[in-house]
């Protein structure tokens, strides 16, 4: 017998029909509804369930999520749920609303070529390291000054700044683990007040891109390894770690962390992750972590 918390996060007040339909659906797959947790915000409903699902509950929740335009997650009820001490994030299309390398390609006049490779890599159709070298080679000659304009043109995903403030308030260690580039990741780390960032290093030939990256490429396996190393350095177990990402190269860390959250992710990533955010903003993450009281109020 396993215990879970069902967390529902709606765009407005959680409707009674959603509560009824979710409860009924989970009971039909083998989960008994227990106690509703105290209401912390009208947009959030949390309830305890117990049992062993006879089918993958994520399929059920994904269908209901589409119907009610709400994010739904069934999270194991363990002490770790409210004691996560490390959150690691992918950068492109997770913290920021776009792919940095695609926007550099736009400046270089090779957007369609690079974007096509990026899309296939994020779906897991291409080896990430090989695809990165191919894309970066196409950026050769882009002036360093153009990178700043690209950085300024890509906005944060909604809810990211608020989420960063709340995590910092709770002294939760935060890190960016990205297959993107240090130039952008370090500036983003500083802007959000994150503790560390790990990214790929672009090479320059004078004041223009050389079309290469230096050092070992940060791919999916490297992200998982870095996450584990950070946790070990902080004296944490992986149960205390949350990973958030959207692409295929995030899967190793999403499936290794105590809580892996697919954020507006590719289908392959959604199927493999503990839970997902597909309707709302990054603030939903705070609810999944048991911080609902601060998810929609900057207290």
C-alpha positions in Angstrom: 0.0 0.0 0.0 1.5 3.3 -1.1 0.4 6.8 0.0 0.2 9.7 -2.3 -0.8 13.4 -2.4 -2.9 14.5 -5.4 -2.1 18.1 -6.2 -4.4 20.0 -8.5 -3.5 23.5 -9.6 -6.2 25.3 -11.7 -6.2 28.6 -13.5 -8.9 29.9 -11.2 -10.7 28.5 -8.2 -10.6 24.7 -8.3 -14.1 23.6 -9.5 -16.0 20.9 -7.5 -16.4 19.0 -10.8 -12.7 18.6 -11.1 -12.4 17.3 -7.6 -15.2 14.8 -8.2 -13.9 13.6 -11.6 -10.3 13.2 -10.4 -11.4 11.4 -7.2 -13.6 9.0 -9.2 -10.9 8.3 -11.8 -8.3 7.5 -9.3 -10.6 5.3 -7.3 -11.4 3.4 -10.5 -7.7 2.6 -11.0 -7.1 1.4 -7.5 -6.5 4.4 -5.3 -8.7 5.1 -2.3 -9.4 8.8 -1.4 -8.4 9.6 2.2 -8.2 13.1 3.6 -8.3 16.4 1.8 -5.5 18.6 3.0 -6.3 22.1 4.4 -7.1 24.6 1.6 -4.2 26.9 1.2 -5.2 28.8 -1.9 -8.4 28.7 -4.0 -6.4 27.6 -7.1 -4.9 24.6 -5.3 -6.6 21.4 -4.1 -4.6 18.7 -2.3 -5.8 15.3 -1.1 -4.3 12.1 0.2 -4.8 8.8 -1.7 -3.6 5.3 -0.9 -3.3 2.1 -2.9 -1.6 0.6 -5.9 -2.6 2.0 -9.3 -3.6 -0.9 -11.7 -2.6 1.3 -14.7 -0.3 4.2 -15.2 -2.0 7.1 -13.3 -0.2 9.7 -15.4 -2.3 8.7 -18.4 -5.5 9.4 -16.4 -4.2 12.7 -15.1 -3.1 13.9 -18.5 -6.6 13.3 -19.9 -8.2 15.2 -17.0 -5.6 17.9 -17.3 -6.7 18.6 -20.8 -10.4 18.7 -19.9 -10.0 21.1 -17.0 -7.0 23.0 -18.1 -5.4 22.3 -14.8 -2.1 20.7 -13.7 -2.5 17.4 -11.8 0.2 15.5 -10.1 0.2 12.4 -7.9 3.2 12.7 -5.7 4.4 10.0 -3.3 3.6 11.0 0.3 7.1 10.7 1.9 9.0 13.0 4.3 11.0 14.1 1.3 8.0 15.9 -0.3 8.3 18.9 2.0 12.1 18.6 2.6 13.5 19.1 -0.9 16.8 21.0 -0.6 18.1 21.1 -4.2 16.2 22.1 -7.4 18.0 21.8 -10.7 16.6 23.4 -13.9 17.2 23.1 -17.6 17.5 26.5 -19.1 16.2 26.7 -22.7 12.4 26.4 -22.9 12.3 25.8 -19.2 13.6 28.9 -17.5 13.6 31.0 -20.6 10.9 31.0 -23.3 12.9 29.9 -26.2 16.1 28.1 -27.4 19.2 30.4 -27.2 21.0 28.6 -29.9 18.1 29.0 -32.3 18.0 32.8 -31.7 21.8 33.1 -32.3 21.1 31.2 -35.5 18.5 33.8 -36.5 21.2 36.5 -36.2 23.5 34.3 -38.3 20.9 33.8 -41.0 20.8 30.0 -40.5 17.7 29.8 -38.2 15.8 27.1 -40.2 18.8 24.8 -40.4 19.7 25.1 -36.7 16.1 25.0 -35.5 15.4 21.8 -37.4 18.4 20.1 -35.7 17.4 21.4 -32.3 13.9 20.1 -32.7 15.1 16.6 -33.5 17.6 16.6 -30.7 15.0 17.7 -28.1 12.8 14.8 -29.3 15.6 12.4 -28.8 15.9 11.7 -32.5 19.6 12.8 -32.7 22.6 12.4 -30.4 22.8 15.6 -28.4 26.6 16.0 -28.5 26.8 15.5 -32.3 23.8 17.8 -32.9 25.4 20.5 -30.7 28.7 20.5 -32.7 26.7 20.6 -35.9 24.6 23.6 -34.8 27.5 25.5 -33.3 29.6 25.1 -36.5 26.8 26.9 -38.3 27.2 29.9 -36.0 30.8 30.6 -36.9 31.4 34.3 -37.4 28.6 35.7 -35.3 29.9 38.8 -33.4 30.2 38.6 -29.6 28.2 41.8 -29.4 25.2 40.1 -31.0 25.0 37.6 -28.2 24.0 40.3 -25.8 21.1 41.4 -28.0 20.0 37.7 -28.2 20.1 37.4 -24.5 17.9 40.5 -24.1 15.4 39.3 -26.6 14.5 36.0 -24.8 12.1 36.5 -21.9 11.8 34.4 -18.8 9.1 31.8 -18.7 6.1 33.1 -16.7 6.4 32.4 -13.0 10.1 31.7 -13.0 11.2 34.9 -11.2 8.6 34.4 -8.4 9.5 30.7 -8.0 13.2 31.7 -7.8 12.4 34.2 -5.0 10.4 31.6 -3.0 13.1 28.9 -3.3 15.7 31.3 -2.2 13.6 32.4 0.8 13.5 28.8 1.9 17.3 28.4 1.5 16.8 25.8 -1.2 19.9 25.3 -3.3 19.3 26.1 -7.0 21.3 25.2 -10.1 21.1 25.6 -13.9 22.2 22.5 -15.7 22.0 23.2 -19.4 23.2 22.0 -22.8 23.2 25.8 -23.6 26.0 28.2 -23.1 27.9 29.7 -20.1 27.6 33.3 -21.5 23.8 33.1 -21.0 23.6 30.7 -18.1 25.8 32.7 -15.9 24.0 35.9 -16.5 20.7 34.1 -15.9 22.1 32.6 -12.7 23.0 36.1 -11.4 19.6 37.6 -12.4 17.6 34.9 -10.7 19.9 34.6 -7.6 20.6 30.9 -8.3 23.6 29.3 -6.6 25.3 27.8 -9.6 25.2 27.1 -13.3 26.8 24.6 -15.5 26.8 25.0 -19.3 28.8 24.6 -22.5 31.6 27.1 -23.3 31.5 28.8 -26.7 34.9 29.4 -28.3 35.7 32.8 -29.9 38.2 33.8 -32.6 38.8 37.4 -31.6 35.4 39.0 -31.3 33.4 36.4 -33.3 32.3 32.9 -32.6 34.7 30.3 -33.8 32.0 27.7 -34.4 33.2 25.4 -31.7 32.7 24.6 -28.0 35.6 23.8 -25.6 35.7 21.1 -23.0 33.4 18.2 -22.4 29.8 18.7 -23.7 27.1 18.9 -21.1 24.6 16.4 -22.4 21.8 14.4 -20.7 24.2 12.1 -18.8 26.4 15.0 -17.7 23.3 16.8 -16.3 22.4 13.7 -14.2 26.1 13.3 -13.0 26.3 17.0 -12.1 23.0 16.9 -10.2 24.3 13.9 -8.2 27.6 15.6 -7.5 25.9 18.7 -6.3 23.6 16.7 -4.0 26.6 14.7 -2.6 28.5 18.0 -2.0 25.5 19.4 -0.1 25.1 16.1 1.9 21.7 15.4 0.3 20.1 12.2 -0.9 18.5 12.2 -4.3 15.1 12.0 -2.7 15.7 15.6 -1.6 16.3 16.7 -5.2 13.9 18.1 -7.7 14.8 18.3 -11.4 12.8 20.4 -14.0 13.2 20.2 -17.8 11.5 19.9 -21.1 13.7 18.0 -23.6 15.0 14.5 -24.2 18.4 15.4 -22.8 16.8 16.2 -19.5 15.5 12.7 -19.0 18.5 11.3 -17.2 18.2 13.9 -14.4 14.4 13.8 -14.4 14.4 10.1 -13.8 17.2 10.2 -11.2 15.9 13.0 -9.0 13.4 12.3 -6.2 10.9 14.4 -8.1 11.2 14.8 -11.9 9.0 17.5 -13.4 8.4 17.7 -17.1 7.7 21.4 -17.9 5.6 21.9 -21.0 7.7 19.1 -22.3 8.0 16.8 -25.3 5.8 13.7 -25.2 8.7 11.3 -24.5 9.7 13.4 -21.5 6.1 13.6 -20.2 5.7 9.8 -20.3 8.9 9.2 -18.3 8.7 11.9 -15.6 7.2 11.6 -12.1 4.8 14.5 -12.9 4.4 17.4 -15.3 3.4 21.0 -15.6 1.6 21.3 -18.9 -1.1 24.0 -18.3 0.2 26.6 -15.8 3.4 28.4 -15.0 6.5 27.5 -13.1 4.7 28.5 -9.9 3.0 25.2 -10.0 6.3 23.7 -9.1 6.0 25.3 -5.6 2.7 23.5 -5.1 4.2 20.2 -6.0 6.9 20.8 -3.4 4.4 21.5 -0.7 4.9 25.3 -0.8 1.4 26.1 -2.1 0.9 28.9 0.5 3.6 30.9 -1.3 3.0 29.9 -4.9 0.6 32.7 -5.8 1.3 35.2 -3.0 4.7 36.9 -2.7 4.8 36.9 1.1 
